């Protein structure tokens, strides 16, 4: 959420008794950085492509899942300035039943071709930046995940 003047005042009042003398307190809002990730997924011949794709979209969501766990891009999993590594995302997709292989074909900041993290297999963020991937077709500027499904039935 945005840092409003009322929120900032309340936070400063709460933290003032704990602030070390001579130290300033800075209250800044987050800078969301939407991601653009394209994955090519090879589906086992025993599974339906559509079912595997639906399961992947749930796992890579920004929601709380039916079993109570958080989707890969739930806001509570994101941290200020935290590097997003590609390998755990590929491992998450690979762990799903019916997925035999997965490759990333795009891994970057949304609509920023110069920010590709494919070679380094990571995306770095500044102190106030937080990765975001809502995968909402109505708001592509909040992050996009595209899945190309091959194989399966």
Helices and strands as residue ranges (DSSP letters): H 5-15, G 16-18, E 31-43, H 49-59, G 75-77, E 84-85, H 86-94, E 99-109, G 113-115, E 122-123, E 129-132, G 140-142, E 144-151
